[in-house]
Amino acid sequence: MAPAVGAALIAFLAAILGGLIQAWFTSGRERRAFRWALNRENYSLFMGSIAGMAKNPNDGPERTKYLQMNIEAVAKILLQGSPEVVAALKVYQRHKSFSTEESYRDYALLTQAMRKDIGGKPVKDFVPAVRSILFETKP
């Protein structure tokens, strides 16, 4: 084989190998980006349903709407959420309402797991901050 043919063959194979590696990295990055976007949507749906039910504590059409939204969000999280978020959701779902310190803590831990799953940066003292920001009455 002539040296020029050998060099051309090596260049051709290198280009193919480079293309395959590029495609592999790109598809992995695209899958992660898709999963993050999907989970962001699902987690936002869940948080919106919790907020809606909190604003509508009495039975009625609005509360029913948010309850249905919550059921949909939970189903989506069970199908697509990270194992950490699903585990935190299981713990949180034991509570029927925010009536104990344990229920507030479990909600904050679920929120923290969701933040981590979608790439949120850690927040110092996150669990007590969630309790204070969302649930303590301010004058």
N, C-alpha and C positions, 0 to 999 in steps of 0.2 A: 504494500500500500504506500502510495506517495505521501510524503510528509504533509503536503497541503490538504490532501483528502482526510488524513488522520486529524489534523488540527480543526478542519471544518466539522468533522464528526463529533469531536470532543466539544466544540463550541455549541453545536446543535443539541447534544445531550445535556450540556450545562444549562442551556436556555430552557429546555423542557423541565429539568429538575428545578430550576429557579421558579418557573411558572407554577409548578405543583406545590412547592413550598409556600409561595405567595398566596395561592388559592386556599391552602389549608389554614394559614394564619388569618386571612380575610374572612373566611366562613366562620371560624371560631369567634372572631370579634363581632361579626354581624349577629350570630346566635346570642351572644352575651348581651349585646345592645337591645335586641328584640325582647329577650327575657326581662331585662331591667325595665324597659318601657311598659311591657305587659304587667309586670308586678307593680310598678308605680301606679298604673291605672287601677288594678285590683285593690291595692292598699288604700288608695284615695277613695274608692267606692266604699270600702269598709269604714274608713274614718268618717266619711260623709254620712253614712247610715247611723253611726253612733251619735254624731252631732245632731242629726235630724230627730232621732228618738229622744235625745236629751231635751230638745226644744219643744217636743210634743209629748209630755209625760202621760197624758190621759189618752185612753182609747179613742180612736176616731180615724177618719180617712187619711189624715196626714201621717199619723203614727204607723198605720198599716202600710202606707207607701214606703216608709223608711225601714220597717221590719222586712218587707219583701226585698228591699235593696240590700239589707244586711244578709239575708239568706243567700242571695245571689253572690255577694262578695265572699262570703264564707266558702261557698262551693268553688268559686274560682281560685281562692287561696289554697284550698285543699288539693286542687288539681295542679296548680302552677307555682305555688309558693315554695320558698326554700324549706328544707327540713327544720331549720331553726324557727322559722316563722310558724310553720304548722304546729310544732311542739308548743310554742308560746301561745298560739291560738287555742290549743286544747286546754291549757291551764286556765287561760282567761275565760273560756266558755263555761267553766264551772259556776261562774257567778251569774246570778239573774239580774243584778243591778249593782250600781256603785254604792255599796252600803257599809263596806268594811275597809280597813287599811289594806288588807290583803287584796281586795278587788282593785283598788287604785294601783297597788304595786304591780299586779299581774297585767293590768292595762298598760302601764308604763313600760314594762318589760316587753310586751308585745310590740308596742310602738318602737322601742329601741331595736328589736330584731328586724322590724320592717325597714327602719332607717339604714341599718347595716346592710341589709340585703340589696337595697337600691343604691348603695354607694355613699350614703350620708356619713359625714365625719362624726366621730365620737363627741359627745357633749359631756363635760364634767358634771357630776351629780345629776344626771339626766332623770332618774326615777323620782327624786324629791322635787325636781323642777317641774315635771309633768303634773304632779299632784298640786303644786302651788299654782301653776299657771292656769290649769283647766278647772280645778275643782274647789279651790278656796274662795270664799266670798270676800270680795273687796268692798271697802266702804265707799 
